[in-house]
Amino acid sequence: MHILIADDHAIVRKGLKQLLIEEYPSSIIEEVGDGEDLITRATNEEWDVVICDLDMPGRNGLDAMRKIKEVSPKLPVLIISIYPEDQYAIRVLKAGASGYLCKDVATEELAKAVRRVLLGRKYISASIAEKIFEDISYNGEKAPHEFLSNREFEVFKLIASGKSVSEIAKKRLLSSTTVSTHRARILNKMNMKTNAELTRYALDNKLI
């Protein structure tokens, strides 16, 4: 089996690799440290599964996954992250990921998640399965942040965390104009006027 791990922290890659070797001792496991290298390797070589961090410098996991899926739509991509699953799991699944795994449970769940996606199935926790069911069953109004696109949601979290437009632009390899446009759309969609309001909303809803 051929597995590609993408994470900008070498210690995380080594830890994930060790967990996988214990479960799949004969597998070939390779590593990359950013989204651009991930796209290059994933689209030019044959892989059985890709495991990538959601938050990497430049292209993040979602952006990289979209590019990978354009070339290899059936390749299982498992997204891992430090962010709680209730913030991103449904978003990444809708975007085409085969599963979403929080890093704090990777030791217990990684092998299980990989086995599941290799079978062509989705990996989700019981709590997220319940939330998906609730979303389908409940026809009430969405929370304001649920109207944001994936990119807007990411920029929203960065703004709410106190990052400036120029800092976000540098982190995500975007122009300041593009980030400012995203900010304007976020404020409009969420019916807010200032960054302080975004921060308060994010804190109240435990999004940062």
C-alpha positions in Angstrom: 0.0 0.0 0.0 1.2 3.5 -0.9 0.3 6.3 1.6 1.0 10.0 1.3 1.1 12.2 4.5 0.9 16.0 4.3 1.5 18.2 7.3 3.8 21.2 7.8 5.1 19.8 11.2 7.7 17.1 10.8 7.0 15.7 14.3 3.3 15.2 13.4 4.2 13.5 10.1 6.6 11.1 12.0 3.9 10.3 14.6 1.3 9.6 11.9 3.8 7.5 10.0 4.6 5.4 13.0 1.0 4.7 13.8 0.4 3.6 10.2 3.5 1.4 10.1 2.3 -0.5 13.2 -1.0 -1.2 11.4 0.4 -1.7 7.8 4.1 -2.8 8.3 4.6 -3.5 4.6 3.2 -0.2 3.3 5.2 2.5 1.7 4.6 5.8 3.5 5.9 9.1 2.1 5.7 12.7 3.4 5.3 16.3 2.2 5.3 19.5 4.2 3.0 21.8 2.3 0.0 22.0 0.0 1.9 22.7 -3.2 4.1 19.6 -2.8 1.0 17.6 -1.8 -0.7 18.5 -5.1 2.4 17.7 -7.1 3.0 14.3 -5.5 -0.6 13.3 -5.3 -1.5 14.1 -8.9 1.7 12.7 -10.5 2.0 9.4 -8.6 -0.2 6.5 -7.7 -1.5 6.4 -4.1 -4.0 4.3 -2.1 -4.8 7.0 0.4 -3.8 10.6 1.1 -3.8 12.0 4.7 -3.5 15.7 4.9 -3.6 18.5 7.5 -6.4 21.0 7.1 -4.3 24.0 8.0 -1.0 24.3 6.1 0.9 27.3 4.8 -0.2 28.5 1.3 -2.7 26.1 0.0 -4.6 24.5 2.9 -5.9 20.9 2.9 -9.3 21.8 1.3 -7.7 23.7 -1.6 -5.2 20.9 -2.2 -7.9 18.2 -2.0 -10.0 20.0 -4.7 -7.0 20.0 -7.0 -6.3 16.3 -6.3 -9.9 15.3 -6.9 -9.8 17.0 -10.3 -7.2 14.5 -11.4 -8.0 11.5 -9.2 -11.7 11.8 -8.1 -11.7 8.3 -6.5 -8.6 8.7 -4.4 -9.5 8.7 -0.7 -8.4 11.8 1.1 -8.5 11.8 4.9 -8.4 15.3 6.4 -6.8 15.7 9.9 -6.9 18.8 12.0 -6.5 20.4 15.4 -9.9 22.0 15.0 -12.9 20.3 16.7 -14.9 18.2 14.3 -18.1 20.2 14.8 -16.4 23.2 13.1 -15.1 21.5 9.9 -16.2 17.9 9.6 -19.3 18.5 7.6 -17.6 21.1 5.4 -14.8 18.9 4.4 -17.1 15.9 3.8 -19.3 18.1 1.5 -16.1 19.2 -0.3 -15.3 15.6 -1.2 -13.1 14.3 1.7 -13.4 10.7 2.7 -13.2 11.6 6.4 -12.3 14.1 9.0 -10.1 13.2 12.0 -9.1 15.4 15.0 -5.4 15.1 15.8 -6.1 14.6 19.5 -7.8 11.2 18.8 -5.5 10.1 16.0 -3.7 7.6 18.1 -6.9 5.7 18.7 -8.7 6.3 15.5 -6.2 6.7 12.6 -5.9 3.1 11.7 -9.7 2.7 11.8 -10.2 5.7 9.7 -7.8 4.5 7.0 -9.3 1.0 6.9 -12.7 2.6 6.4 -11.8 5.0 3.6 -9.8 2.2 1.8 -13.1 0.3 1.6 -14.6 3.3 -0.2 -16.6 4.4 2.8 -16.7 7.7 4.7 -15.1 8.0 8.2 -17.1 10.1 10.6 -17.5 10.0 14.4 -20.8 9.1 16.0 -21.3 12.7 17.1 -20.9 14.0 13.6 -23.2 11.3 12.2 -25.8 12.5 14.7 -25.3 16.2 13.7 -25.7 15.3 10.0 -28.9 13.6 10.8 -30.1 16.6 12.8 -29.2 18.9 9.9 -31.3 16.8 7.5 -34.2 16.5 9.9 -34.3 20.1 11.2 -35.5 22.8 8.9 -34.8 25.8 11.2 -32.6 28.7 10.3 -28.9 28.3 9.8 -26.4 30.1 12.1 -24.8 33.1 10.3 -21.4 31.5 9.9 -23.0 28.5 8.1 -23.8 30.7 5.1 -20.0 31.3 4.6 -18.1 29.5 1.9 -15.2 27.4 3.0 -12.7 30.1 2.1 -14.8 32.8 3.8 -15.1 30.6 6.9 -11.4 30.2 7.1 -10.8 34.0 6.6 -13.5 34.7 9.2 -11.7 32.5 11.8 -8.4 34.2 11.1 -9.9 37.7 11.4 -11.7 36.7 14.6 -8.4 35.5 15.9 -6.9 38.9 15.5 -5.0 38.5 12.2 -4.7 41.6 10.0 -5.6 41.6 6.3 -1.9 41.6 5.4 -1.1 38.7 7.8 -3.9 36.6 6.3 -2.8 37.4 2.8 0.7 36.3 3.6 -0.4 33.1 5.4 -2.7 32.1 2.6 -0.7 33.4 -0.4 -3.5 35.7 -1.4 -3.5 39.4 -2.3 -4.6 41.9 0.3 -7.4 43.0 -2.1 -8.7 39.4 -2.2 -8.7 39.1 1.6 -10.4 42.5 1.9 -13.1 41.3 -0.5 -13.6 38.1 1.5 -13.9 40.3 4.7 -16.5 42.5 3.1 -18.6 39.4 2.0 -18.3 37.9 5.5 -19.5 41.1 7.2 -22.4 41.3 4.8 -23.5 37.7 5.1 -23.2 37.8 8.9 -24.9 41.2 9.1 -22.0 42.7 11.1 -19.9 45.8 10.7 -16.6 45.4 12.5 -13.9 42.8 13.2 -14.7 43.1 16.9 -18.2 41.8 16.2 -16.8 38.9 14.3 -14.5 38.1 17.2 -17.3 38.3 19.8 -19.5 36.0 17.6 -16.6 33.5 17.2 -16.0 33.4 20.9 -19.7 33.1 21.8 -20.0 30.2 19.4 -16.7 28.5 20.4 -15.3 28.8 16.9 -11.9 30.0 18.1 
